[in-house]
Amino acid sequence: MTFYFTDKAESAIMESSISEELKEHFKTGKYFNKIRGLTITFSKKGRY
């Protein structure tokens, strides 16, 4: 799932509890006009 954020969200993302890997992907990610994407991959483990 990909979420798109403007530069205003950068400080909140960097201070959040998400993984350093996701933070780095956001920080170095490709710009689309004035937004950047943050993609989170979910994997199914076990039964729900």
Secondary structure, 3 states (H helix, E strand, C coil): CEEEEEHHHHHHHHHCCCCHHHHHHHHHCCEECCEEEEECCCCCCCCC
